[in-house]
Amino acid sequence: MLKALLITLLAGSVSYAGDAGCGLGGQVIKSNTKLAQLGATFLNGLSANQTFGISSGTSGCTASGLVQNEKQIQYFVEVNQADLTREMAQGHGAKMSTLAALNGCATEQQVAAFNAKAQASFKTIVPSAQTTAVDFVNNMKSSAIADVCQGS
């Protein structure tokens, strides 16, 4: 029980650094002191309603994490577009592996499938040398290469 409590507290504090996060604890305890936030995090873990709140958009939870991930992908592509273009044409590389991870690929098999699908969709994702980073990301989304990272 103590181990579960510590994991809950640590997970809550890492995921929501500086804030108790959404959920019952965040709704009930509004004080922004460390002790109050710890209590709110504990209540979130104890009530186990944070997952429901995140998936349903209730209890003060929003989809801002998804938006933040999309911004990370956009920024990563902008900074590394030349390397990503080269590695995508080759079907592998360190930058492609990072892009796969940013798109949710967690296993080596998913990264390999992501790279293979990206290579197969290369002409769609990078139709010309003038392809912008925004077009790169939008073309990647329309090619649905990140679908290989979902599930299994």
SULDA-V115149 format. One record per pair of residues at least 4 apart in sequence whose C-alpha atoms are under 7 Angstrom apart, sorted by sequence separation. I is the first residue (numbers start at 0). J is the second residue. If there is no record, write none. Layout:
i:I j:J
i:I j:J
This chain:
i:0 j:4
i:1 j:5
i:2 j:6
i:3 j:7
i:4 j:8
i:5 j:9
i:6 j:10
i:7 j:11
i:8 j:12
i:9 j:13
i:10 j:14
i:11 j:15
i:12 j:16
i:15 j:19
i:21 j:25
i:22 j:26
i:23 j:27
i:24 j:28
i:25 j:29
i:31 j:35
i:32 j:36
i:33 j:37
i:34 j:38
i:35 j:39
i:36 j:40
i:37 j:41
i:38 j:42
i:39 j:43
i:40 j:44
i:41 j:45
i:42 j:46
i:43 j:47
i:48 j:52
i:49 j:53
i:50 j:54
i:51 j:55
i:52 j:56
i:53 j:57
i:56 j:60
i:62 j:66
i:63 j:67
i:64 j:68
i:65 j:69
i:66 j:70
i:67 j:71
i:68 j:72
i:69 j:73
i:70 j:74
i:71 j:75
i:72 j:76
i:73 j:77
i:74 j:78
i:75 j:79
i:76 j:80
i:79 j:83
i:80 j:84
i:81 j:85
i:82 j:86
i:83 j:87
i:84 j:88
i:85 j:89
i:86 j:90
i:87 j:91
i:91 j:95
i:92 j:96
i:93 j:97
i:94 j:98
i:95 j:99
i:96 j:100
i:97 j:101
i:98 j:102
i:99 j:103
i:100 j:104
i:105 j:109
i:106 j:110
i:107 j:111
i:108 j:112
i:109 j:113
i:110 j:114
i:111 j:115
i:112 j:116
i:113 j:117
i:114 j:118
i:115 j:119
i:116 j:120
i:117 j:121
i:120 j:124
i:121 j:125
i:122 j:126
i:126 j:130
i:130 j:134
i:131 j:135
i:132 j:136
i:133 j:137
i:134 j:138
i:135 j:139
i:136 j:140
i:137 j:141
i:138 j:142
i:139 j:143
i:140 j:144
i:15 j:20
i:20 j:25
i:30 j:35
i:31 j:36
i:43 j:48
i:52 j:57
i:56 j:61
i:86 j:91
i:99 j:104
i:100 j:105
i:104 j:109
i:125 j:130
i:130 j:135
i:139 j:144
i:19 j:25
i:43 j:49
i:52 j:58
i:86 j:92
i:104 j:110
i:28 j:35
i:53 j:60
i:52 j:60
i:53 j:61
i:87 j:95
i:86 j:95
i:125 j:135
i:28 j:39
i:83 j:94
i:99 j:110
i:124 j:135
i:83 j:95
i:25 j:39
i:96 j:110
i:99 j:113
i:124 j:138
i:24 j:39
i:123 j:138
i:124 j:139
i:24 j:40
i:19 j:36
i:18 j:36
i:24 j:42
i:23 j:42
i:24 j:43
i:95 j:114
i:19 j:39
i:23 j:43
i:19 j:40
i:22 j:43
i:120 j:142
i:91 j:114
i:90 j:114
i:23 j:48
i:90 j:115
i:22 j:48
i:22 j:49
i:87 j:114
i:117 j:144
i:21 j:49
i:90 j:118
i:116 j:144
i:11 j:40
i:72 j:101
i:22 j:52
i:87 j:117
i:88 j:118
i:87 j:118
i:113 j:144
i:8 j:40
i:26 j:58
i:113 j:145
i:8 j:41
i:26 j:59
i:88 j:121
i:87 j:121
i:113 j:147
i:23 j:58
i:112 j:147
i:113 j:148
i:22 j:58
i:7 j:44
i:21 j:58
i:22 j:59
i:21 j:59
i:22 j:60
i:109 j:147
i:21 j:60
i:109 j:148
i:102 j:145
i:104 j:148
i:103 j:148
i:80 j:132
i:77 j:132
i:76 j:132
i:73 j:133
i:73 j:136
